[in-house]
């Protein structure tokens, strides 16, 4: 167990903790006293039908989701909706490798799946808030994987769903890419099999990991147009060191590897014996599938392949030269498009 101030209330709060008790995982193992970190905005109405669930992406926290997607006058408006943002297991705020005491912490932390996150979130929403209906489930990247899983696993509860830049079943290409991310971290000698003693010991591996994100996370057009200048960076190196490396360096490597393992294996068809079409036919929510046009992780074609299997769905492409990492909201036009689509989705009677 390591103390890492990056995940503190000061940096990513305020957030509350919900104790799931001993939580059994789909791939075996149990997380004792599993804690979900969550935050809420707005008020639940008397009918309890204005709740929006937001899910987090790889490395992301509820604070990041709030800053990019929630606000007065936005589609996800706390004046209209009761917004719950739940941090996925392993993201550093909820129970994670770095904050789990021995003997199950660090490299001994058990494997978690997307389905585990969704089951845990369901328990929080039903037991803490008494919810049996969600007006919308929305998330990007790994948050999209959770959104797909929610729509398949709890179709009676999810009225609308918007997976942004993420697929219902991860692709072999994306599995391999994530493998390279992991190896960038674990090839650092300071990794020490996951038993490093100092929270920031694996900084060389985290820098290499961040550089892979810079290669694949943005689009070639972003680099050609030098859009990083809009963020105040003076050179390409200034950007990829100051922005992407700077983003990942404070994080815990075991946490990132925990998230990557479930990202690689995201697959809603696990509950239908591997039949993806059967799994997606379970969805009754009105769904907008929203890829980013220049995304090299979850390209539009991969997302459309899955959208076509969902009866009550629409395909809404978001245009942004920032690629997959447009999710972070650096591009004002990205935020405008997301709000436009989500406003339309929320206006549909279901």
BASE-915157 format. One record per residue (C-alpha): residue number from 1; x, y, z. Coordinates in nm, 3 decimals, decimal comma, padded with zeros to 5 digits. Layout:
<recs>
<rec num="NUM" east="X" north="Y" up="Z"/>
...
</recs>
This chain:
<recs>
<rec num="1" east="00,000" north="00,000" up="00,000"/>
<rec num="2" east="00,143" north="00,334" up="-00,108"/>
<rec num="3" east="00,048" north="00,692" up="-00,030"/>
<rec num="4" east="00,007" north="00,889" up="-00,352"/>
<rec num="5" east="-00,120" north="01,243" up="-00,310"/>
<rec num="6" east="-00,229" north="01,257" up="-00,675"/>
<rec num="7" east="-00,546" north="01,068" up="-00,581"/>
<rec num="8" east="-00,627" north="01,288" up="-00,282"/>
<rec num="9" east="-00,947" north="01,477" up="-00,208"/>
<rec num="10" east="-00,749" north="01,797" up="-00,263"/>
<rec num="11" east="-00,671" north="01,702" up="-00,623"/>
<rec num="12" east="-00,977" north="01,501" up="-00,726"/>
<rec num="13" east="-01,244" north="01,567" up="-00,468"/>
<rec num="14" east="-01,479" north="01,618" up="-00,322"/>
<rec num="15" east="-01,582" north="01,255" up="-00,351"/>
<rec num="16" east="-01,758" north="01,015" up="-00,120"/>
<rec num="17" east="-01,699" north="00,644" up="-00,065"/>
<rec num="18" east="-01,955" north="00,364" up="-00,084"/>
<rec num="19" east="-01,860" north="00,036" up="00,084"/>
<rec num="20" east="-01,961" north="-00,267" up="-00,124"/>
<rec num="21" east="-01,840" north="-00,508" up="00,141"/>
<rec num="22" east="-01,659" north="-00,816" up="00,018"/>
<rec num="23" east="-01,703" north="-00,800" up="-00,359"/>
<rec num="24" east="-01,651" north="-01,118" up="-00,560"/>
<rec num="25" east="-01,504" north="-01,072" up="-00,906"/>
<rec num="26" east="-01,607" north="-01,243" up="-01,230"/>
<rec num="27" east="-01,256" north="-01,372" up="-01,300"/>
<rec num="28" east="-01,208" north="-01,503" up="-00,947"/>
<rec num="29" east="-01,089" north="-01,342" up="-00,629"/>
<rec num="30" east="-01,254" north="-01,106" up="-00,386"/>
<rec num="31" east="-01,192" north="-00,742" up="-00,303"/>
<rec num="32" east="-01,243" north="-00,702" up="00,071"/>
<rec num="33" east="-01,433" north="-00,391" up="00,173"/>
<rec num="34" east="-01,442" north="-00,268" up="-00,185"/>
<rec num="35" east="-01,492" north="00,108" up="-00,197"/>
<rec num="36" east="-01,645" north="00,302" up="-00,484"/>
<rec num="37" east="-01,559" north="00,671" up="-00,497"/>
<rec num="38" east="-01,837" north="00,883" up="-00,639"/>
<rec num="39" east="-01,961" north="01,238" up="-00,658"/>
<rec num="40" east="-02,301" north="01,388" up="-00,734"/>
<rec num="41" east="-02,436" north="01,713" up="-00,874"/>
<rec num="42" east="-02,791" north="01,843" up="-00,875"/>
<rec num="43" east="-03,091" north="01,690" up="-00,702"/>
<rec num="44" east="-03,291" north="01,373" up="-00,756"/>
<rec num="45" east="-03,650" north="01,462" up="-00,837"/>
<rec num="46" east="-03,947" north="01,304" up="-00,655"/>
<rec num="47" east="-04,007" north="01,055" up="-00,938"/>
<rec num="48" east="-03,639" north="00,957" up="-00,935"/>
<rec num="49" east="-03,633" north="00,968" up="-01,316"/>
<rec num="50" east="-03,377" north="01,246" up="-01,376"/>
<rec num="51" east="-03,060" north="01,055" up="-01,286"/>
<rec num="52" east="-02,761" north="01,053" up="-01,521"/>
<rec num="53" east="-02,474" north="00,813" up="-01,464"/>
<rec num="54" east="-02,131" north="00,911" up="-01,591"/>
<rec num="55" east="-01,852" north="00,655" up="-01,603"/>
<rec num="56" east="-01,476" north="00,714" up="-01,607"/>
<rec num="57" east="-01,209" north="00,631" up="-01,864"/>
<rec num="58" east="-00,857" north="00,487" up="-01,835"/>
<rec num="59" east="-00,667" north="00,714" up="-01,593"/>
<rec num="60" east="-00,971" north="00,940" up="-01,558"/>
<rec num="61" east="-01,149" north="01,048" up="-01,242"/>
<rec num="62" east="-01,481" north="01,201" up="-01,151"/>
<rec num="63" east="-01,312" north="01,542" up="-01,126"/>
<rec num="64" east="-01,197" north="01,526" up="-01,488"/>
<rec num="65" east="-01,543" north="01,416" up="-01,606"/>
<rec num="66" east="-01,705" north="01,700" up="-01,413"/>
<rec num="67" east="-01,469" north="01,962" up="-01,556"/>
<rec num="68" east="-01,515" north="01,851" up="-01,917"/>
<rec num="69" east="-01,883" north="01,752" up="-01,935"/>
<rec num="70" east="-02,094" north="01,890" up="-01,648"/>
<rec num="71" east="-02,220" north="02,245" up="-01,606"/>
<rec num="72" east="-02,507" north="02,489" up="-01,613"/>
<rec num="73" east="-02,631" north="02,536" up="-01,968"/>
<rec num="74" east="-02,453" north="02,219" up="-02,079"/>
<rec num="75" east="-02,638" north="01,904" up="-02,189"/>
<rec num="76" east="-02,548" north="01,746" up="-01,854"/>
<rec num="77" east="-02,691" north="02,029" up="-01,648"/>
<rec num="78" east="-02,707" north="01,985" up="-01,270"/>
<rec num="79" east="-02,999" north="02,229" up="-01,261"/>
<rec num="80" east="-03,203" north="01,970" up="-01,453"/>
<rec num="81" east="-03,047" north="01,635" up="-01,368"/>
<rec num="82" east="-02,912" north="01,440" up="-01,076"/>
<rec num="83" east="-02,566" north="01,355" up="-01,203"/>
<rec num="84" east="-02,370" north="01,069" up="-01,047"/>
<rec num="85" east="-02,010" north="01,014" up="-01,154"/>
<rec num="86" east="-01,868" north="00,683" up="-01,030"/>
<rec num="87" east="-01,497" north="00,609" up="-01,042"/>
<rec num="88" east="-01,421" north="00,266" up="-01,180"/>
<rec num="89" east="-01,239" north="00,013" up="-00,963"/>
<rec num="90" east="-00,863" north="00,058" up="-01,003"/>
<rec num="91" east="-00,865" north="00,425" up="-01,101"/>
<rec num="92" east="-00,697" north="00,538" up="-00,779"/>
<rec num="93" east="-00,999" north="00,694" up="-00,606"/>
<rec num="94" east="-01,205" north="00,377" up="-00,577"/>
<rec num="95" east="-01,037" north="00,064" up="-00,439"/>
<rec num="96" east="-00,719" north="00,015" up="-00,641"/>
<rec num="97" east="-00,388" north="-00,170" up="-00,627"/>
<rec num="98" east="-00,203" north="00,122" up="-00,468"/>
<rec num="99" east="-00,451" north="00,179" up="-00,183"/>
<rec num="100" east="-00,524" north="-00,186" up="-00,098"/>
<rec num="101" east="-00,335" north="-00,318" up="00,204"/>
<rec num="102" east="-00,130" north="-00,638" up="00,199"/>
<rec num="103" east="-00,159" north="-00,915" up="00,106"/>
<rec num="104" east="-00,387" north="-00,817" up="-00,186"/>
<rec num="105" east="-00,244" north="-00,479" up="-00,288"/>
<rec num="106" east="00,011" north="-00,372" up="-00,547"/>
<rec num="107" east="00,096" north="-00,654" up="-00,793"/>
<rec num="108" east="-00,126" north="-00,900" up="-00,602"/>
<rec num="109" east="-00,445" north="-00,704" up="-00,678"/>
<rec num="110" east="-00,695" north="-00,936" up="-00,850"/>
<rec num="111" east="-00,810" north="-00,896" up="-01,208"/>
<rec num="112" east="-01,120" north="-00,680" up="-01,251"/>
<rec num="113" east="-01,354" north="-00,677" up="-01,551"/>
<rec num="114" east="-01,584" north="-00,413" up="-01,696"/>
<rec num="115" east="-01,874" north="-00,630" up="-01,580"/>
<rec num="116" east="-01,747" north="-00,606" up="-01,222"/>
<rec num="117" east="-01,753" north="-00,228" up="-01,241"/>
<rec num="118" east="-02,107" north="-00,224" up="-01,372"/>
<rec num="119" east="-02,233" north="-00,468" up="-01,109"/>
<rec num="120" east="-02,067" north="-00,259" up="-00,839"/>
<rec num="121" east="-02,214" north="00,063" up="-00,977"/>
<rec num="122" east="-02,559" north="-00,099" up="-00,992"/>
<rec num="123" east="-02,531" north="-00,188" up="-00,625"/>
<rec num="124" east="-02,438" north="00,169" up="-00,534"/>
<rec num="125" east="-02,719" north="00,326" up="-00,736"/>
<rec num="126" east="-02,991" north="00,091" up="-00,613"/>
<rec num="127" east="-02,886" north="00,069" up="-00,247"/>
<rec num="128" east="-02,761" north="00,425" up="-00,188"/>
<rec num="129" east="-03,010" north="00,619" up="-00,400"/>
<rec num="130" east="-03,294" north="00,372" up="-00,454"/>
<rec num="131" east="-03,277" north="00,412" up="-00,830"/>
<rec num="132" east="-03,451" north="00,176" up="-01,071"/>
<rec num="133" east="-03,418" north="00,403" up="-01,375"/>
<rec num="134" east="-03,139" north="00,602" up="-01,539"/>
<rec num="135" east="-03,232" north="00,880" up="-01,781"/>
<rec num="136" east="-02,888" north="00,845" up="-01,939"/>
<rec num="137" east="-02,567" north="00,647" up="-01,905"/>
<rec num="138" east="-02,272" north="00,816" up="-02,074"/>
<rec num="139" east="-01,896" north="00,772" up="-02,077"/>
<rec num="140" east="-01,596" north="00,791" up="-02,306"/>
<rec num="141" east="-01,337" north="00,527" up="-02,396"/>
<rec num="142" east="-01,338" north="00,280" up="-02,103"/>
<rec num="143" east="-01,640" north="00,478" up="-01,985"/>
<rec num="144" east="-01,801" north="00,385" up="-02,318"/>
<rec num="145" east="-01,718" north="00,020" up="-02,253"/>
<rec num="146" east="-01,905" north="00,052" up="-01,922"/>
<rec num="147" east="-02,193" north="00,231" up="-02,097"/>
<rec num="148" east="-02,231" north="-00,056" up="-02,344"/>
<rec num="149" east="-02,216" north="-00,305" up="-02,055"/>
<rec num="150" east="-02,482" north="-00,115" up="-01,861"/>
<rec num="151" east="-02,719" north="-00,112" up="-02,161"/>
<rec num="152" east="-02,673" north="-00,487" up="-02,215"/>
<rec num="153" east="-02,669" north="-00,603" up="-01,854"/>
<rec num="154" east="-02,948" north="-00,384" up="-01,713"/>
<rec num="155" east="-03,169" north="-00,300" up="-02,013"/>
<rec num="156" east="-03,477" north="-00,237" up="-01,798"/>
<rec num="157" east="-03,292" north="00,037" up="-01,606"/>
<rec num="158" east="-03,114" north="00,226" up="-01,885"/>
<rec num="159" east="-03,347" north="00,457" up="-02,078"/>
<rec num="160" east="-03,080" north="00,625" up="-02,292"/>
<rec num="161" east="-02,715" north="00,548" up="-02,352"/>
<rec num="162" east="-02,429" north="00,733" up="-02,520"/>
<rec num="163" east="-02,101" north="00,546" up="-02,555"/>
<rec num="164" east="-01,843" north="00,802" up="-02,672"/>
<rec num="165" east="-01,529" north="00,676" up="-02,847"/>
<rec num="166" east="-01,559" north="00,315" up="-02,737"/>
<rec num="167" east="-01,679" north="-00,025" up="-02,855"/>
<rec num="168" east="-01,897" north="-00,299" up="-02,709"/>
<rec num="169" east="-01,621" north="-00,555" up="-02,763"/>
<rec num="170" east="-01,256" north="-00,464" up="-02,777"/>
<rec num="171" east="-01,073" north="-00,533" up="-03,102"/>
<rec num="172" east="-00,753" north="-00,738" up="-03,149"/>
<rec num="173" east="-00,579" north="-00,423" up="-03,276"/>
<rec num="174" east="-00,667" north="-00,231" up="-02,962"/>
<rec num="175" east="-00,568" north="-00,527" up="-02,742"/>
<rec num="176" east="-00,221" north="-00,522" up="-02,900"/>
<rec num="177" east="-00,187" north="-00,146" up="-02,862"/>
<rec num="178" east="-00,274" north="-00,170" up="-02,492"/>
<rec num="179" east="-00,013" north="-00,446" up="-02,457"/>
<rec num="180" east="00,253" north="-00,201" up="-02,573"/>
<rec num="181" east="00,133" north="00,053" up="-02,316"/>
<rec num="182" east="00,172" north="-00,206" up="-02,042"/>
<rec num="183" east="00,516" north="-00,314" up="-02,161"/>
<rec num="184" east="00,636" north="00,047" up="-02,164"/>
<rec num="185" east="00,566" north="00,052" up="-01,790"/>
<rec num="186" east="00,682" north="-00,294" up="-01,690"/>
<rec num="187" east="01,009" north="-00,271" up="-01,886"/>
<rec num="188" east="01,132" north="-00,006" up="-01,643"/>
<rec num="189" east="01,373" north="-00,180" up="-01,400"/>
<rec num="190" east="01,218" north="00,023" up="-01,118"/>
<rec num="191" east="00,893" north="-00,162" up="-01,184"/>
<rec num="192" east="01,037" north="-00,451" up="-00,982"/>
<rec num="193" east="00,756" north="-00,691" up="-01,067"/>
<rec num="194" east="00,502" north="-00,443" up="-00,935"/>
<rec num="195" east="00,657" north="-00,419" up="-00,588"/>
<rec num="196" east="00,817" north="-00,074" up="-00,617"/>
<rec num="197" east="00,853" north="00,096" up="-00,279"/>
<rec num="198" east="00,823" north="00,459" up="-00,385"/>
<rec num="199" east="00,508" north="00,588" up="-00,559"/>
<rec num="200" east="00,694" north="00,768" up="-00,839"/>
<rec num="201" east="00,980" north="00,523" up="-00,891"/>
<rec num="202" east="00,863" north="00,402" up="-01,233"/>
<rec num="203" east="00,884" north="00,746" up="-01,396"/>
<rec num="204" east="01,087" north="00,632" up="-01,699"/>
<rec num="205" east="00,831" north="00,366" up="-01,785"/>
<rec num="206" east="00,547" north="00,612" up="-01,735"/>
<rec num="207" east="00,716" north="00,858" up="-01,972"/>
<rec num="208" east="00,748" north="00,591" up="-02,242"/>
<rec num="209" east="00,386" north="00,492" up="-02,180"/>
<rec num="210" east="00,282" north="00,857" up="-02,219"/>
<rec num="211" east="00,476" north="00,889" up="-02,546"/>
<rec num="212" east="00,277" north="00,597" up="-02,691"/>
<rec num="213" east="-00,037" north="00,787" up="-02,597"/>
<rec num="214" east="00,100" north="01,091" up="-02,780"/>
<rec num="215" east="00,158" north="00,880" up="-03,091"/>
<rec num="216" east="-00,185" north="00,712" up="-03,097"/>
<rec num="217" east="-00,402" north="00,934" up="-02,881"/>
<rec num="218" east="-00,398" north="01,236" up="-03,109"/>
<rec num="219" east="-00,438" north="01,251" up="-03,484"/>
<rec num="220" east="-00,168" north="01,318" up="-03,743"/>
<rec num="221" east="-00,365" north="01,628" up="-03,843"/>
<rec num="222" east="-00,333" north="01,767" up="-03,490"/>
<rec num="223" east="00,045" north="01,745" up="-03,521"/>
<rec num="224" east="00,051" north="01,889" up="-03,874"/>
<rec num="225" east="-00,156" north="02,188" up="-03,767"/>
<rec num="226" east="00,042" north="02,223" up="-03,441"/>
<rec num="227" east="-00,280" north="02,254" up="-03,245"/>
<rec num="228" east="-00,081" north="02,211" up="-02,926"/>
<rec num="229" east="00,011" north="02,576" up="-02,965"/>
<rec num="230" east="-00,350" north="02,659" up="-02,875"/>
<rec num="231" east="-00,279" north="02,514" up="-02,528"/>
<rec num="232" east="00,022" north="02,741" up="-02,477"/>
<rec num="233" east="00,305" north="02,501" up="-02,567"/>
<rec num="234" east="00,602" north="02,641" up="-02,760"/>
<rec num="235" east="00,730" north="02,326" up="-02,931"/>
<rec num="236" east="00,635" north="01,966" up="-02,996"/>
<rec num="237" east="00,867" north="01,843" up="-02,722"/>
<rec num="238" east="00,731" north="02,105" up="-02,484"/>
<rec num="239" east="00,384" north="01,961" up="-02,553"/>
<rec num="240" east="00,445" north="01,588" up="-02,525"/>
<rec num="241" east="00,662" north="01,628" up="-02,214"/>
<rec num="242" east="00,464" north="01,904" up="-02,048"/>
<rec num="243" east="00,116" north="01,782" up="-02,136"/>
<rec num="244" east="00,101" north="01,406" up="-02,198"/>
<rec num="245" east="00,397" north="01,298" up="-01,984"/>
<rec num="246" east="00,297" north="01,550" up="-01,721"/>
<rec num="247" east="-00,052" north="01,403" up="-01,711"/>
<rec num="248" east="00,054" north="01,042" up="-01,654"/>
<rec num="249" east="00,366" north="01,085" up="-01,438"/>
<rec num="250" east="00,186" north="01,133" up="-01,102"/>
<rec num="251" east="-00,021" north="00,815" up="-01,146"/>
<rec num="252" east="00,034" north="00,472" up="-00,997"/>
<rec num="253" east="00,162" north="00,211" up="-01,247"/>
<rec num="254" east="-00,024" north="-00,081" up="-01,086"/>
<rec num="255" east="-00,347" north="00,117" up="-01,112"/>
<rec num="256" east="-00,292" north="00,179" up="-01,483"/>
<rec num="257" east="-00,214" north="-00,189" up="-01,543"/>
<rec num="258" east="-00,529" north="-00,293" up="-01,357"/>
<rec num="259" east="-00,734" north="-00,064" up="-01,582"/>
<rec num="260" east="-00,554" north="-00,180" up="-01,897"/>
<rec num="261" east="-00,624" north="-00,546" up="-01,823"/>
<rec num="262" east="-01,000" north="-00,490" up="-01,818"/>
<rec num="263" east="-00,986" north="-00,246" up="-02,109"/>
<rec num="264" east="-00,824" north="-00,517" up="-02,322"/>
<rec num="265" east="-01,095" north="-00,767" up="-02,230"/>
<rec num="266" east="-01,401" north="-00,543" up="-02,255"/>
<rec num="267" east="-01,670" north="-00,759" up="-02,415"/>
<rec num="268" east="-02,045" north="-00,739" up="-02,353"/>
<rec num="269" east="-02,094" north="-01,080" up="-02,517"/>
<rec num="270" east="-01,943" north="-01,258" up="-02,216"/>
<rec num="271" east="-02,296" north="-01,281" up="-02,074"/>
<rec num="272" east="-02,435" north="-01,440" up="-02,394"/>
<rec num="273" east="-02,172" north="-01,708" up="-02,441"/>
<rec num="274" east="-01,970" north="-01,498" up="-02,685"/>
<rec num="275" east="-02,261" north="-01,410" up="-02,916"/>
<rec num="276" east="-02,219" north="-01,034" up="-02,966"/>
<rec num="277" east="-02,534" north="-00,991" up="-03,172"/>
<rec num="278" east="-02,739" north="-01,165" up="-02,904"/>
<rec num="279" east="-02,588" north="-00,943" up="-02,637"/>
<rec num="280" east="-02,655" north="-00,621" up="-02,825"/>
<rec num="281" east="-03,010" north="-00,730" up="-02,907"/>
<rec num="282" east="-03,080" north="-00,709" up="-02,532"/>
<rec num="283" east="-03,047" north="-00,329" up="-02,545"/>
<rec num="284" east="-03,376" north="-00,142" up="-02,518"/>
<rec num="285" east="-03,228" north="00,202" up="-02,446"/>
<rec num="286" east="-03,236" north="00,476" up="-02,705"/>
<rec num="287" east="-02,866" north="00,482" up="-02,794"/>
<rec num="288" east="-02,643" north="00,733" up="-02,969"/>
<rec num="289" east="-02,309" north="00,573" up="-03,060"/>
<rec num="290" east="-02,063" north="00,863" up="-03,077"/>
<rec num="291" east="-01,713" north="00,788" up="-03,212"/>
<rec num="292" east="-01,452" north="01,055" up="-03,281"/>
<rec num="293" east="-01,366" north="01,067" up="-03,651"/>
<rec num="294" east="-00,985" north="01,077" up="-03,605"/>
<rec num="295" east="-00,975" north="00,821" up="-03,321"/>
<rec num="296" east="-00,709" north="00,555" up="-03,377"/>
<rec num="297" east="-00,808" north="00,346" up="-03,071"/>
<rec num="298" east="-01,179" north="00,307" up="-03,140"/>
<rec num="299" east="-01,220" north="00,421" up="-03,503"/>
<rec num="300" east="-01,570" north="00,502" up="-03,631"/>
<rec num="301" east="-01,594" north="00,183" up="-03,839"/>
<rec num="302" east="-01,543" north="-00,038" up="-03,533"/>
<rec num="303" east="-01,809" north="00,156" up="-03,342"/>
<rec num="304" east="-02,051" north="00,146" up="-03,635"/>
<rec num="305" east="-02,013" north="-00,231" up="-03,663"/>
<rec num="306" east="-02,158" north="-00,257" up="-03,314"/>
<rec num="307" east="-02,413" north="00,023" up="-03,350"/>
<rec num="308" east="-02,574" north="-00,159" up="-03,644"/>
<rec num="309" east="-02,661" north="-00,448" up="-03,412"/>
<rec num="310" east="-02,859" north="-00,222" up="-03,177"/>
<rec num="311" east="-03,223" north="-00,176" up="-03,276"/>
<rec num="312" east="-03,302" north="00,168" up="-03,136"/>
<rec num="313" east="-02,972" north="00,339" up="-03,207"/>
<rec num="314" east="-02,819" north="00,619" up="-03,411"/>
<rec num="315" east="-02,464" north="00,677" up="-03,530"/>
<rec num="316" east="-02,335" north="01,024" up="-03,443"/>
<rec num="317" east="-01,976" north="01,098" up="-03,541"/>
<rec num="318" east="-01,787" north="01,372" up="-03,355"/>
<rec num="319" east="-01,532" north="01,566" up="-03,562"/>
<rec num="320" east="-01,208" north="01,657" up="-03,388"/>
<rec num="321" east="-00,844" north="01,669" up="-03,496"/>
<rec num="322" east="-00,753" north="01,589" up="-03,137"/>
<rec num="323" east="-00,840" north="01,222" up="-03,196"/>
<rec num="324" east="-00,916" north="00,994" up="-02,904"/>
<rec num="325" east="-00,781" north="01,243" up="-02,653"/>
<rec num="326" east="-01,035" north="01,493" up="-02,777"/>
<rec num="327" east="-01,228" north="01,339" up="-02,486"/>
<rec num="328" east="-01,035" north="01,577" up="-02,260"/>
<rec num="329" east="-01,215" north="01,874" up="-02,411"/>
<rec num="330" east="-00,918" north="02,072" up="-02,551"/>
<rec num="331" east="-01,124" north="02,137" up="-02,865"/>
<rec num="332" east="-01,421" north="02,371" up="-02,799"/>
<rec num="333" east="-01,595" north="02,232" up="-03,110"/>
<rec num="334" east="-01,580" north="01,884" up="-02,956"/>
<rec num="335" east="-01,772" north="02,000" up="-02,650"/>
<rec num="336" east="-02,029" north="02,177" up="-02,868"/>
<rec num="337" east="-02,092" north="01,860" up="-03,069"/>
<rec num="338" east="-02,119" north="01,639" up="-02,762"/>
<rec num="339" east="-02,369" north="01,877" up="-02,602"/>
<rec num="340" east="-02,569" north="01,896" up="-02,926"/>
<rec num="341" east="-02,600" north="01,518" up="-02,953"/>
<rec num="342" east="-02,671" north="01,465" up="-02,583"/>
<rec num="343" east="-02,936" north="01,738" up="-02,582"/>
<rec num="344" east="-03,110" north="01,566" up="-02,872"/>
<rec num="345" east="-03,085" north="01,229" up="-02,701"/>
<rec num="346" east="-03,221" north="01,358" up="-02,371"/>
<rec num="347" east="-03,512" north="01,527" up="-02,553"/>
<rec num="348" east="-03,632" north="01,195" up="-02,698"/>
<rec num="349" east="-03,926" north="01,043" up="-02,513"/>
<rec num="350" east="-03,858" north="00,687" up="-02,405"/>
</recs>
